[in-house]
Amino acid sequence: MPAGKKASAEKASAKKAPAEKTSDEKSAKKPPAKGARKRKIGTIVFFGTPEFAVPTLDALEAAGRTPALVVSRPAKSAGRGKKAQDPPVAAWAKERGIDVVQPDSVRDEAFLDRLRGLDPDLGVVVAFGRIFPPELLEIPERGLINVHASLLPKYRGASPIQAALAAGEKKTGVTIMRVEEELDAGPIVAQEEVRVRLHETAGELSERLAGIGAELLVDTVEKLEAGKVKERKQRDESASYSSIVEKDHGRVNWALEAEELYNLIRAYDPWPGMTATFRGSPLKLVWAVPMTWERAPMGETGTYLGLRQGRLAVLAGGSTILGVEELQRPGKGVVRASDFVNGERLRVGERFA
């Protein structure tokens, strides 16, 4: 072969010959093909903080799917002694000897590295209280799913139960959704609707929805594993939002109608409660309902109209009447309306502020 052709052939051969892989490259784990999924969901990481999340942990444990790692918020000082106390989720895990991490930030690189090292199949989120960054969302092979206590897209955000009750909703429910960067906006994986019971408070409804959500979550995990989940996008144009409930939200506004005040009393029970002012001191309205009056009352809102059917009749907005059944002074026990009238020598025409 002429020298020129031989050199060209050697050059072409060099281009086609594959580069020799190092031992490290040969042993490296190949990334899964796009869309590939493990058949079983083994390693679960759980993110949660309050009591609402504990029934889901119980349900996962009962189903043989105890999380390999529990992520919760840091302990906070509480009580008179200001002793640091773990949130309910962290306490649950520590009692069972399950690994717990309580990072100050879910963006912390050391925390993210720990998750990556665990190589989780799925992340479960229940009332964790933090928005997750993209680098966290991409860690679990099957992503993260969240238990949210509303019929999304209604009442996205921090206080869906309180918001539903304050709005006087007759139905609500639980949604299991995919966790995305945008707040509570991911595709819906499962949903269950329930009727709001007569006089149901936030504490009572929260306990009920926590149990429903726990069962629905376990069922969803099993369907994910079996490839039987059908996801649907949320209708963003129908979305509404709920903000964090603050203590001053419980301040009574007598300009509201009695039905609105009744709904707020339910929404803010057990916390922060609804508080008025009487004779210059705070007074908690423990329980009250709208009531009828023989004629349209006149006067300023907050005016005491008399004792009817064991209730303090107080004038609210729109000439409506709020019937207060139980009250409580700071540091004192709850008293019935009739006992409050007698003890305080309450006079018709006095005002609650």
C-alpha positions as CSV (number, residue, x, y, z in Angstrom):
1,M,0.0,0.0,0.0
2,P,1.4,3.4,-0.9
3,A,2.5,5.4,2.1
4,G,-0.1,8.2,1.6
5,K,-3.0,5.7,1.6
6,K,-1.6,3.8,4.5
7,A,-1.5,7.0,6.6
8,S,-5.1,7.8,5.7
9,A,-6.3,4.3,6.6
10,E,-4.5,4.5,10.0
11,K,-6.1,7.9,10.7
12,A,-9.6,6.7,9.8
13,S,-9.0,3.6,12.0
14,A,-8.0,5.8,14.9
15,K,-11.3,7.8,14.6
16,K,-13.4,4.7,14.7
17,A,-11.6,3.0,17.5
18,P,-13.5,3.5,20.9
19,A,-11.6,5.1,23.7
20,E,-10.5,2.7,26.4
21,K,-12.6,3.2,29.6
22,T,-11.0,3.6,32.9
23,S,-11.9,1.2,35.7
24,D,-13.9,3.9,37.4
25,E,-15.9,4.6,34.3
26,K,-16.6,0.8,33.8
27,S,-17.9,0.4,37.4
28,A,-20.0,3.6,37.4
29,K,-23.8,3.1,37.7
30,K,-25.6,3.8,34.5
31,P,-28.4,6.4,34.8
32,P,-31.8,4.9,34.3
33,A,-33.4,5.4,30.9
34,K,-35.9,8.2,30.6
35,G,-39.2,7.0,31.9
36,A,-37.7,3.9,33.5
37,R,-39.2,3.0,36.9
38,K,-38.3,0.5,39.6
39,R,-41.0,-2.2,40.0
40,K,-41.2,-1.8,43.7
41,I,-41.2,1.3,46.0
42,G,-38.7,0.5,48.7
43,T,-37.0,3.4,50.3
44,I,-39.3,6.2,51.3
45,V,-38.3,9.6,52.8
46,F,-41.0,11.3,54.8
47,F,-41.3,15.1,55.3
48,G,-43.7,16.4,57.9
49,T,-44.0,18.4,61.1
50,P,-47.3,18.7,63.0
51,E,-49.8,16.2,64.5
52,F,-51.8,16.2,61.3
53,A,-48.9,14.2,59.7
54,V,-48.7,11.5,62.3
55,P,-51.6,9.3,61.1
56,T,-49.9,9.0,57.7
57,L,-46.7,7.7,59.4
58,D,-48.9,5.2,61.4
59,A,-50.5,4.1,58.1
60,L,-47.2,3.7,56.3
61,E,-45.8,1.7,59.2
62,A,-48.9,-0.5,59.3
63,A,-48.6,-1.2,55.6
64,G,-45.0,-2.3,55.9
65,R,-43.7,0.9,54.3
66,T,-42.0,2.6,57.3
67,P,-39.9,5.5,56.0
68,A,-36.1,5.0,56.0
69,L,-35.6,8.6,56.9
70,V,-37.9,11.2,58.5
71,V,-37.3,14.9,57.8
72,S,-38.9,17.4,60.2
73,R,-38.6,21.0,61.4
74,P,-36.1,21.9,64.2
75,A,-37.2,21.7,67.8
76,K,-38.7,24.9,69.3
77,S,-38.8,26.3,72.7
78,A,-42.2,25.9,74.4
79,G,-43.8,26.1,77.8
80,R,-42.9,28.1,80.8
81,G,-39.5,26.7,81.0
82,K,-38.8,27.4,77.3
83,K,-37.5,23.9,76.9
84,A,-36.8,22.8,73.3
85,Q,-39.6,20.4,72.1
86,D,-39.5,18.3,69.0
87,P,-42.5,18.6,66.6
88,P,-44.8,15.6,66.7
89,V,-43.4,14.0,63.5
90,A,-39.8,14.1,64.9
91,A,-41.0,12.7,68.2
92,W,-42.8,9.8,66.5
93,A,-39.7,8.8,64.6
94,K,-37.3,9.1,67.6
95,E,-39.6,6.9,69.7
96,R,-39.2,4.2,67.1
97,G,-35.5,4.5,66.5
98,I,-36.0,5.8,62.9
99,D,-33.4,8.1,61.5
100,V,-34.5,11.8,61.8
101,V,-33.0,14.9,60.3
102,Q,-34.2,18.4,61.2
103,P,-32.4,20.8,58.9
104,D,-32.6,24.6,59.2
105,S,-33.0,24.7,55.5
106,V,-33.9,22.1,52.9
107,R,-31.4,23.8,50.6
108,D,-28.5,22.9,52.8
109,E,-26.0,21.0,50.7
110,A,-25.0,18.5,53.4
111,F,-28.7,17.7,53.8
112,L,-29.2,17.2,50.1
113,D,-26.1,15.0,49.9
114,R,-27.5,12.8,52.6
115,L,-30.7,12.4,50.7
116,R,-28.8,11.6,47.5
117,G,-26.8,8.9,49.4
118,L,-30.0,7.3,50.5
119,D,-31.1,7.0,46.8
120,P,-34.8,7.1,47.8
121,D,-37.6,5.7,45.6
122,L,-40.3,8.1,46.8
123,G,-40.7,11.2,49.0
124,V,-43.9,11.7,51.0
125,V,-44.8,15.1,52.3
126,V,-47.5,16.0,54.8
127,A,-47.7,19.5,56.3
128,F,-43.9,20.1,56.2
129,G,-44.1,23.8,55.8
130,R,-41.3,24.5,53.3
131,I,-41.1,25.0,49.5
132,F,-38.7,22.5,48.0
133,P,-35.9,23.6,45.6
134,P,-35.5,21.8,42.2
135,E,-32.3,20.0,43.4
136,L,-34.4,18.3,46.1
137,L,-37.3,17.5,43.9
138,E,-35.1,15.5,41.5
139,I,-33.6,13.2,44.1
140,P,-36.4,10.6,44.7
141,E,-36.7,8.3,41.6
142,R,-40.4,8.6,41.6
143,G,-40.6,12.2,42.8
144,L,-42.5,13.4,45.8
145,I,-46.2,13.3,46.6
146,N,-48.0,15.5,49.1
147,V,-51.1,15.1,51.3
148,H,-53.1,18.4,51.2
149,A,-56.2,19.0,53.3
150,S,-58.5,20.6,50.6
151,L,-60.0,19.8,47.3
152,L,-57.3,21.4,45.1
153,P,-57.1,23.8,43.4
154,K,-59.2,25.4,46.2
155,Y,-57.3,26.6,49.2
156,R,-53.7,26.1,48.3
157,G,-51.3,27.2,51.0
158,A,-50.8,26.9,54.8
159,S,-54.3,26.8,56.3
160,P,-56.7,25.0,54.0
161,I,-58.9,23.7,56.8
162,Q,-59.4,27.0,58.5
163,A,-60.0,28.7,55.2
164,A,-62.7,26.2,54.2
165,L,-64.5,26.6,57.5
166,A,-64.2,30.4,57.5
167,A,-65.8,30.5,54.0
168,G,-68.7,28.3,55.2
169,E,-67.9,25.5,52.9
170,K,-70.3,22.5,53.0
171,K,-67.8,20.1,51.6
172,T,-64.0,19.7,51.6
173,G,-61.6,16.8,51.3
174,V,-58.0,15.6,50.8
175,T,-55.8,15.7,47.7
176,I,-52.7,13.7,46.9
177,M,-50.6,15.7,44.5
178,R,-47.2,15.8,42.9
179,V,-44.8,18.2,44.6
180,E,-43.5,20.9,42.2
181,E,-41.7,24.2,42.7
182,E,-44.9,26.2,42.7
183,L,-46.9,26.1,45.9
184,D,-49.5,23.2,45.9
185,A,-49.8,23.4,42.1
186,G,-48.7,20.0,41.0
187,P,-50.8,17.4,39.2
188,I,-53.5,15.7,41.2
189,V,-52.8,12.0,41.8
190,A,-55.8,11.2,44.0
191,Q,-58.7,13.1,45.8
192,E,-61.4,12.3,48.3
193,E,-64.4,14.6,49.1
194,V,-66.2,14.7,52.4
195,R,-69.1,16.7,53.8
196,V,-68.4,19.2,56.6
197,R,-70.4,18.2,59.6
198,L,-72.7,20.5,61.5
199,H,-70.8,22.7,63.9
200,E,-67.5,21.0,63.1
201,T,-64.4,22.9,64.2
202,A,-61.0,23.1,62.7
203,G,-59.6,20.8,65.3
204,E,-62.3,18.2,64.7
205,L,-62.1,18.4,60.9
206,S,-58.3,18.3,61.0
207,E,-58.3,15.0,62.9
208,R,-60.8,13.5,60.5
209,L,-59.0,14.6,57.3
210,A,-55.7,13.4,58.7
211,G,-57.1,9.9,59.0
212,I,-58.7,10.1,55.5
213,G,-55.4,11.4,54.0
214,A,-53.4,8.7,55.6
215,E,-55.5,5.9,54.0
216,L,-55.5,7.7,50.7
217,L,-51.8,8.1,50.7
218,V,-51.1,4.4,51.3
219,D,-53.5,3.5,48.6
220,T,-51.8,5.9,46.3
221,V,-48.4,4.5,47.0
222,E,-49.6,1.0,46.1
223,K,-51.2,2.3,42.9
224,L,-48.0,4.1,42.0
225,E,-46.1,0.9,42.5
226,A,-48.5,-1.0,40.3
227,G,-48.5,1.7,37.6
228,K,-52.2,2.4,38.0
229,V,-52.2,6.1,38.8
230,K,-53.7,8.6,36.4
231,E,-52.6,12.1,37.1
232,R,-54.5,15.3,36.1
233,K,-53.4,18.9,35.9
234,Q,-55.0,21.4,38.3
235,R,-57.1,24.2,36.8
236,D,-55.0,27.2,37.9
237,E,-57.8,29.6,36.9
238,S,-59.9,28.1,39.8
239,A,-57.2,28.3,42.4
240,S,-57.6,30.0,45.7
241,Y,-55.1,30.5,48.5
242,S,-55.0,30.3,52.3
243,S,-52.5,32.3,54.4
244,I,-50.8,31.4,57.6
245,V,-53.2,31.9,60.6
246,E,-51.9,34.5,63.0
247,K,-53.0,35.2,66.5
248,D,-54.6,38.5,65.7
249,H,-56.8,36.9,63.1
250,G,-58.9,35.8,66.1
251,R,-59.9,39.4,67.0
252,V,-63.7,39.7,66.8
253,N,-65.0,42.2,64.2
254,W,-68.7,42.8,65.2
255,A,-69.3,44.4,61.8
256,L,-69.4,40.9,60.3
257,E,-72.7,39.1,60.2
258,A,-73.5,36.4,62.8
259,E,-73.0,33.6,60.3
260,E,-69.6,34.9,59.4
261,L,-68.6,35.1,63.0
262,Y,-69.9,31.6,63.7
263,N,-67.8,30.3,60.8
264,L,-64.7,32.1,62.2
265,I,-65.2,30.6,65.7
266,R,-65.2,27.2,64.1
267,A,-62.2,27.9,61.9
268,Y,-60.1,29.3,64.8
269,D,-60.9,26.5,67.3
270,P,-58.6,25.4,68.9
271,W,-56.2,28.2,67.9
272,P,-56.1,31.2,68.0
273,G,-59.7,31.3,69.2
274,M,-62.0,34.3,68.8
275,T,-61.5,37.1,71.3
276,A,-63.6,40.2,72.0
277,T,-63.0,42.9,74.6
278,F,-65.5,43.5,77.4
279,R,-65.1,46.2,80.1
280,G,-61.6,46.8,78.9
281,S,-60.4,43.2,79.3
282,P,-60.1,40.3,76.7
283,L,-62.9,37.8,76.6
284,K,-62.8,34.6,74.5
285,L,-66.0,33.5,72.8
286,V,-65.6,29.8,73.2
287,W,-68.8,28.9,71.3
288,A,-71.5,30.9,69.6
289,V,-74.2,30.4,66.9
290,P,-76.4,32.6,64.9
291,M,-79.9,33.1,66.4
292,T,-83.2,34.7,65.5
293,W,-84.8,37.8,67.1
294,E,-88.4,38.7,67.4
295,R,-87.9,42.0,65.6
296,A,-85.1,43.7,63.8
297,P,-82.8,45.0,66.5
298,M,-81.4,48.6,66.5
299,G,-78.1,49.9,67.9
300,E,-74.4,49.6,67.6
301,T,-72.8,46.3,66.7
302,G,-71.5,44.4,69.7
303,T,-74.4,45.6,71.9
304,Y,-75.8,43.1,74.4
305,L,-79.5,42.6,73.8
306,G,-80.3,40.1,76.6
307,L,-80.2,36.4,77.6
308,R,-82.2,34.2,75.3
309,Q,-82.3,30.4,75.3
310,G,-79.2,30.3,77.5
311,R,-77.3,32.5,75.1
312,L,-75.9,36.0,75.2
313,A,-77.7,37.8,72.3
314,V,-75.2,40.2,70.8
315,L,-75.9,42.5,67.8
316,A,-73.7,41.7,64.8
317,G,-73.5,43.2,61.3
318,G,-76.5,43.4,59.1
319,S,-78.8,43.5,62.1
320,T,-78.0,39.8,62.7
321,I,-77.7,38.2,66.2
322,L,-74.9,36.1,67.5
323,G,-75.9,33.8,70.4
324,V,-72.8,33.3,72.6
325,E,-73.1,30.1,74.7
326,E,-69.7,29.8,76.3
327,L,-67.1,32.4,77.3
328,Q,-63.7,32.5,79.0
329,R,-61.6,35.1,80.8
330,P,-57.8,34.8,80.6
331,G,-56.5,32.4,83.2
332,K,-60.1,31.3,84.1
333,G,-62.3,28.3,83.2
334,V,-65.0,28.3,80.5
335,V,-68.4,29.5,81.8
336,R,-71.9,29.2,80.4
337,A,-73.6,32.4,79.2
338,S,-76.1,32.4,82.1
339,D,-73.3,32.1,84.7
340,F,-71.4,34.9,82.9
341,V,-74.4,37.2,83.1
342,N,-74.9,36.6,86.8
343,G,-71.2,36.8,87.7
344,E,-70.5,40.0,85.7
345,R,-74.0,41.5,86.4
346,L,-74.3,42.1,82.7
347,R,-76.7,44.8,81.7
348,V,-78.7,45.1,78.5
349,G,-77.1,47.8,76.3
350,E,-73.5,47.1,77.4
351,R,-71.1,46.7,74.5
352,F,-68.6,44.1,73.5
353,A,-65.7,45.5,71.5
